[in-house]
Amino acid sequence: MNQSTMFVGLDVHKESIEIALAPLGAGEVRAYGRIAGDLDSVDKVIRALRQRHAHLNFVYEAGPCGYALYRHLTKRGFVCAVVAPSMIPKRPGDRIKTDRRDAMSLARLYRSGDIKSVYIPGPEDEAIRDLSRAREDAVIAHKRARQQLAALLLRHDVRYPGKTPWSQAHQRWLAVVKMPQPSQQIVFQEYLHAVDETHQRVERMTEQLRQATTTWRMAPVVEALQALRGVSLICAASLVSELGDLTRFDRPRDMMAFLGMVPRQYSSGPHQRLGAITKTGNSHARRMLVEAAWAYRFPARISRGLRDREENQPQVVRDIAWKAQLRLCRKYRRLLARGKVKQVVTTAIARELVGFVWAIAKEVSPPAN
């Protein structure tokens, strides 16, 4: 058997996989061919390549096909990297894109060390992440159902006499609403049923997420993060499931950059220009942090609910959470007094909140497997 090393670039799609090979060193990168997208076809290619090469290093882009191929290859003992499409270097003048060229580019860049693998969550971590995202989808569907019902009533000038929509009083008012025409009454009832169904779906998903996190290996981190103001169970579970092991970041700034919460920068010579945040990385976790940051617009205090959440936490976690309150509430007021827009201020608070999330995770994270 030849003891050479071969870098294998895979351009993965639902129905097909394009393969390219790059030998170790400065050898020519060549296209191998196209196969079906199932794992059995991948195994056939592996058997053929193993007859000529002792070491196979695989690489493919992260996409809708998930990590099944990665787990299949690593289970068999192969090295496999999954790279983010946005982090793959591309030449400005390259205007031709094909599956074959993509596979060859992946193999070449992986051989030269110009691309790095993304963080791969474990199966249990990915399951919690799927549950968290499913709940988020249910919340969006619930909001959409409410908007559709409200739009129907507005079109026919059926106005709620109270002040707060979707309160208990509003719910009682909806129960006695009568539309002008029988067909419109049917539409109204269907929209009302959709609101109730989506609300129940959100409640079911919330309870399932609460139960699943109690036996999760990252449960100590989820519980500890809830000592922070604005970070509830849903927020904490979403953050940990999206980011995985937070201790893999050496510094809080690395975590901020990963979340896309650092400003854009364009500097040349003596000129330095900073723009809005980059918004790269995980948008789900970034949105949760921004929502949590709104809680710091009020003066620092420990409410009854927050006291209950931090009751069983070690003193070091409670100290970090209180330090976060003092710093972030003061900074919110200071930036607002300088005339900054509330949304900009909240984003700045969310960026600093990342540092306190990182500090708490460092204290309570379980040892890596």
LINGIZI-V753444 format. One record per pair of residues at least 24 apart in sequence whose C-alpha atoms are under 10 Angstrom apart, sorted by the first residue. I is the first residue (numbers start at 1). GAP is how many residues later the second one is. If there is no record, write none. Layout:
i: {I;I}
gap: {GAP;GAP}
//
This chain:
i: {1;1;1;1;1;2;2;2;2;2;2;3;3;3;3;3;3;4;4;4;4;4;5;5;5;5;5;5;6;6;6;6;6;6;6;6;6;6;6;7;7;7;7;7;7;7;7;7;7;7;7;7;7;8;8;8;8;8;8;8;8;8;8;8;8;8;8;8;9;9;9;9;9;9;9;9;9;9;9;9;9;9;9;9;9;9;10;10;10;10;10;10;10;10;10;10;10;10;10;10;11;11;11;11;11;11;11;11;11;11;11;11;11;11;12;12;12;12;12;12;12;12;12;12;12;12;12;13;13;13;13;13;13;13;14;14;14;16;16;17;17;17;17;17;17;18;18;18;18;18;18;18;19;19;19;19;19;19;19;19;19;19;19;20;20;20;20;20;20;20;20;20;20;21;21;21;21;21;21;21;21;21;21;21;22;22;22;22;22;22;22;22;22;22;23;23;23;23;23;24;24;24;24;25;25;26;26;26;27;28;29;29;29;29;29;29;30;30;30;30;30;30;31;31;31;31;31;32;32;32;33;33;34;34;37;37;38;39;39;39;39;42;42;42;43;43;46;55;56;57;57;57;57;58;58;58;58;59;59;59;59;59;59;59;59;59;59;60;60;60;60;60;60;60;60;61;61;61;61;61;61;61;61;61;62;62;62;66;67;67;67;67;67;68;70;71;71;71;80;81;81;81;81;81;81;81;82;82;82;82;82;82;83;83;83;83;83;83;84;84;84;84;84;84;86;86;87;87;87;87;87;88;88;88;89;89;119;119;119;119;120;120;121;121;121;121;121;122;124;124;124;124;124;125;125;125;125;125;125;125;125;125;126;126;126;127;127;128;128;128;128;128;128;128;128;128;128;129;129;129;129;129;129;129;129;129;130;130;130;131;131;131;131;131;131;131;131;132;132;132;132;132;132;132;132;132;132;132;132;133;133;133;133;133;134;134;134;134;134;135;135;135;135;135;135;135;135;135;136;136;136;136;136;136;137;138;138;138;138;138;138;138;138;138;139;139;139;139;139;139;140;140;141;141;141;141;141;141;141;142;142;142;142;142;142;142;142;142;143;143;143;144;144;144;145;145;145;145;145;145;145;145;145;146;146;146;146;146;146;146;147;147;148;148;148;148;148;149;149;149;149;149;149;149;149;149;150;150;150;152;152;152;152;152;153;153;153;153;156;156;206;206;209;209;209;209;210;210;212;213;213;217;217;217;218;218;218;218;218;218;219;219;219;220;220;220;220;220;221;221;221;221;221;221;221;221;221;221;222;222;222;223;223;223;223;223;224;224;224;224;224;224;224;224;224;224;224;224;224;224;225;225;225;225;225;225;225;225;225;225;225;225;225;226;226;226;226;226;226;226;226;227;227;227;227;227;227;227;227;227;227;227;227;227;227;227;227;227;228;228;228;228;228;228;228;228;228;228;228;228;228;228;228;228;228;229;229;229;229;229;229;229;229;229;229;229;229;229;229;229;229;229;230;230;230;230;230;230;230;230;230;230;231;231;231;231;231;231;231;231;232;232;232;232;233;234;235;235;235;235;235;235;236;236;236;236;236;237;238;238;238;238;239;239;239;239;239;239;239;239;240;240;240;241;242;242;242;242;242;243;243;243;243;245;245;245;245;245;245;246;246;246;246;246;246;246;247;247;247;247;247;247;247;247;247;247;247;248;248;248;249;249;250;251;251;251;252;252;252;252;252;252;252;252;252;253;253;253;253;253;254;255;255;255;255;255;255;256;256;256;256;256;256;256;256;256;257;257;258;258;259;259;259;259;259;259;259;259;260;260;261;261;261;261;261;261;261;261;262;262;262;263;276;276;277;277;277;277;286;286;286;286;287;287;288;289;289;289;289;289;289;289;289;289;290;290;290;290;290;290;290;290;291;291;291;292;292;292;292;293;293;293;293;293;293;293;293;293;293;293;293;294;294;294;294;294;294;294;294;294;295;295;295;295;295;296;296;296;296;296;296;296;296;296;296;296;296;296;297;297;297;297;297;297;297;297;297;297;297;298;298;298;298;298;298;299;299;299;299;299;299;299;300;300;300;300;300;300;300;301;301;301;313;314;314;316;316;316;316;317;317;317;317;317;317;318;319;320;320;320;320;321;321;321;321;321;323;324;324;324;324;324;325;327;327;328;328}
gap: {49;50;51;52;53;48;49;50;51;52;53;47;48;49;50;51;52;48;49;50;51;52;47;48;49;50;51;52;43;44;46;47;48;49;50;51;52;101;105;48;49;50;51;52;72;73;97;99;100;101;102;103;104;24;41;48;49;50;51;52;72;95;96;98;99;100;102;103;48;49;50;51;52;71;72;91;93;94;95;96;97;98;99;100;101;102;24;48;49;50;51;72;89;90;92;93;94;95;96;97;48;49;50;51;87;88;89;90;91;92;93;94;95;96;24;25;47;48;49;50;51;52;53;57;87;90;91;24;25;48;50;51;52;86;24;50;51;25;83;24;25;43;82;83;86;80;81;82;83;84;85;86;26;39;41;80;81;82;83;84;85;87;88;79;80;81;82;83;84;85;86;87;88;28;35;36;37;82;83;84;85;86;87;90;35;82;83;84;85;86;87;88;89;90;30;33;84;85;88;31;84;87;88;86;87;82;85;86;81;80;74;75;76;78;79;82;70;71;73;74;77;78;69;70;72;73;76;68;71;72;67;70;65;66;28;32;31;29;30;33;34;27;30;31;29;30;27;24;24;24;50;53;54;24;48;49;52;24;44;47;48;50;51;52;56;57;58;24;25;42;43;46;47;50;57;24;25;26;27;41;42;45;56;57;24;55;56;54;53;54;55;56;59;55;50;49;51;52;37;29;34;35;36;37;38;39;33;34;35;36;37;38;27;32;33;34;35;36;31;32;33;34;35;197;194;195;27;28;29;30;31;26;27;28;25;26;124;125;126;129;123;124;120;121;122;123;124;122;88;92;93;94;117;91;92;93;115;116;117;118;119;120;115;116;118;85;114;80;81;84;85;88;109;110;112;113;114;80;108;109;110;111;112;113;114;115;108;111;112;74;75;77;78;81;106;107;110;73;74;76;77;102;103;105;106;107;109;110;152;72;105;108;109;151;67;68;71;72;75;66;67;68;69;70;71;73;74;99;66;69;70;98;102;148;65;60;61;62;63;64;65;66;67;68;59;60;62;63;64;66;58;62;53;54;56;57;58;60;61;52;53;54;55;56;57;58;59;60;52;55;56;50;51;54;46;47;48;49;50;51;52;53;54;45;46;48;49;50;52;53;44;48;40;43;44;46;47;38;39;40;41;42;43;44;45;46;38;41;42;27;32;35;36;39;24;26;31;35;24;28;27;28;24;25;28;29;24;27;25;24;28;148;149;150;26;27;143;146;147;148;145;146;147;93;141;144;145;146;24;25;136;139;140;141;142;143;144;145;139;142;143;86;87;89;90;141;85;86;88;89;90;93;94;97;133;136;137;139;140;141;84;85;88;92;93;96;131;132;133;134;135;136;139;80;82;83;84;87;91;95;131;75;78;79;80;81;82;83;84;85;86;90;91;92;93;94;95;133;64;74;78;81;82;89;90;92;93;94;95;96;97;125;128;129;132;63;64;65;66;67;71;72;73;74;76;77;80;92;93;95;96;124;58;59;60;61;62;63;64;65;66;76;57;58;60;61;62;64;75;126;60;73;74;77;76;54;50;52;53;54;56;57;49;52;53;56;121;48;46;47;50;51;43;45;46;47;48;49;50;118;45;117;121;44;40;41;42;43;44;38;39;41;42;116;117;120;121;122;123;111;112;113;114;115;116;119;111;112;113;114;115;116;117;118;119;120;121;110;114;120;109;113;108;104;107;108;99;100;101;102;103;104;105;106;107;98;99;101;102;105;101;26;96;99;100;102;103;25;30;94;95;96;97;98;99;102;24;94;24;28;24;25;26;27;28;30;92;95;26;91;25;29;86;87;89;90;91;93;85;86;89;85;68;71;67;70;71;74;61;64;65;68;60;63;62;57;58;60;61;62;63;64;65;68;53;56;57;58;59;60;61;63;55;56;59;54;57;58;61;35;36;39;52;53;54;55;56;57;58;59;60;35;38;48;49;51;52;53;55;56;30;33;34;51;54;28;29;30;31;32;33;34;35;36;37;50;53;54;31;32;33;34;35;36;39;45;48;49;52;27;30;31;32;34;35;26;27;29;30;31;33;34;24;25;26;27;28;29;30;24;25;28;51;49;50;43;44;47;48;39;42;43;44;46;47;42;41;36;37;39;40;32;35;36;38;39;33;28;29;31;32;33;28;25;26;24;25}
//
